[in-house]
Amino acid sequence: MKRPTPPIEWADDHIRIIDQTLLPAEVKIVEIRNAAQAVDAIQRLAIRGAPALGAFGSLALVVALDEIQPRSLSEAHGRLEECRTLIGDARPTAVNLRWAVDRVIDQATNNADDLPALRAALIREAQAVAAEDEAACNEIGRLGHELLRDANVIGTHCNAGRLATAGTGTALAPMYAKAEAGEPLRVLASETRPLFQGARLTAWELNDAGIDVTVVPDGAMASTVLSGQVDAYIVGADRIAANGDAANKIGTVGHALAAREAEIPFYVAAPTSTIDISLATGNHIEIEQRDAIEVHEIRGSRLTPEGVAASNPAFDVTPNHLITAIITEAGVLRAPFKDSIAEALSRVGRS
């Protein structure tokens, strides 16, 4: 199995990322050297995927600090506090971004007494965030592989693989594990709005890794599932409420409903950092509303009549009763999710 180019790399004084908006036509490496470039990359989806946003946002704090060349520790702390919201809130639904930014800032500022030590602490904690996500992906892959061992055809929505994490992925990690084990595998990837992340990104990275993948129009996936062509479904998540309601890319709810009707498992795969226990239910998850131009146009070509309005929510929330299990690095969580989530967070030191 081939291994794709890593989506995020730290290069001493800047970040190198794949511009995911250009895939699959072009694999372009972009250098991020200041806060504005980092925020732009996040908002236009050059970098995306909740865990990857956490890893990227952590490193973006370093370039943002370097950008102003602070002369005192207090000036540096002030800059980082600005970035807590500037970078941390650049995309509202993905909880990992703000979680990682808060963690790195708090850890670094509490454990450094001069500017060189502060910068080193930022880098060290940012790299720890990425390393922990990589380890979480490996464990999610192992646990998901066990659940999906007898599934030959697997459906997925959006992109939750190497491009969306600091490791092998969340929803795609079990697929990589199955491929490495030499098991039969065919992946059905739905197109996925708002920027066709399934058609462009999941299809690209799985094909690049030598895994059999077929792109299915979003509107055709439900009938494909109901016709018995899919053995199991697995998706990622950008935020999971305390009761197990899970926000993922828009359209996920339809796939979950089809899976329930077809009586096949519907799994959500995500690290525990994606769980937001401050939200009792998914009704409280803020849904990002993106620019209507993404509906009106594709690569600059107008699709809709002038003067017609468009709605462009980036996510929807799948109710917990449609989810068979949530696969995390702390174990496979099942209903009642409020209890299993609380137990999992306790195991990783969160409460």
Secondary structure as GFF3:
##gff-version 3
##sequence-region A 1 351
A	DSSP	beta_strand	8	10	.	.	.	ID=ss1
A	DSSP	beta_strand	15	18	.	.	.	ID=ss2
A	DSSP	beta_strand	29	32	.	.	.	ID=ss3
A	DSSP	alpha_helix	35	43	.	.	.	ID=ss4
A	DSSP	alpha_helix	50	68	.	.	.	ID=ss5
A	DSSP	alpha_helix	73	86	.	.	.	ID=ss6
A	DSSP	alpha_helix	95	109	.	.	.	ID=ss7
A	DSSP	alpha_helix	115	147	.	.	.	ID=ss8
A	DSSP	beta_strand	153	156	.	.	.	ID=ss9
A	DSSP	three_ten_helix	162	164	.	.	.	ID=ss10
A	DSSP	alpha_helix	173	180	.	.	.	ID=ss11
A	DSSP	beta_strand	186	190	.	.	.	ID=ss12
A	DSSP	alpha_helix	197	197	.	.	.	ID=ss13
A	DSSP	pi_helix	198	202	.	.	.	ID=ss14
A	DSSP	alpha_helix	203	208	.	.	.	ID=ss15
A	DSSP	beta_strand	213	216	.	.	.	ID=ss16
A	DSSP	alpha_helix	218	226	.	.	.	ID=ss17
A	DSSP	beta_strand	232	235	.	.	.	ID=ss18
A	DSSP	beta_strand	239	241	.	.	.	ID=ss19
A	DSSP	beta_strand	246	249	.	.	.	ID=ss20
A	DSSP	alpha_helix	252	262	.	.	.	ID=ss21
A	DSSP	beta_strand	266	269	.	.	.	ID=ss22
A	DSSP	three_ten_helix	272	274	.	.	.	ID=ss23
A	DSSP	beta_strand	275	276	.	.	.	ID=ss24
A	DSSP	three_ten_helix	282	284	.	.	.	ID=ss25
A	DSSP	alpha_helix	293	296	.	.	.	ID=ss26
A	DSSP	beta_strand	297	298	.	.	.	ID=ss27
A	DSSP	beta_strand	301	302	.	.	.	ID=ss28
A	DSSP	beta_strand	315	318	.	.	.	ID=ss29
A	DSSP	three_ten_helix	320	322	.	.	.	ID=ss30
A	DSSP	beta_strand	325	328	.	.	.	ID=ss31
A	DSSP	beta_strand	331	333	.	.	.	ID=ss32
A	DSSP	alpha_helix	337	347	.	.	.	ID=ss33
###
